[in-house]
């Protein structure tokens, strides 16, 4: 089983992670911290049941371009 997280970068530079199939949310100030927090949150959420075999992180980038 694979679960997918939607990752967004906040204006302050931190990252927010939201699982698309389970009620799992976490964040981190850096990419590495957010990755570690996702793994910890998934382990805690599935503490009494089989854990996913993979975690996919999908970075969502919202960019606004000026029209000349």
C-alpha angles and dihedrals in degrees: 000000000000125000125200128217124199108219123200128182116229124222090254091057099256125122131237121203124200123181112227097210105032136039095260121134131167142149143203139194092231134029092251093049091049091050091051091047091051091053091048093047092049092049091050094046093050095038094128100031138051112295123230116266092224140018117209118202113205112193111211113202120194112195129173118205124201115236112228 
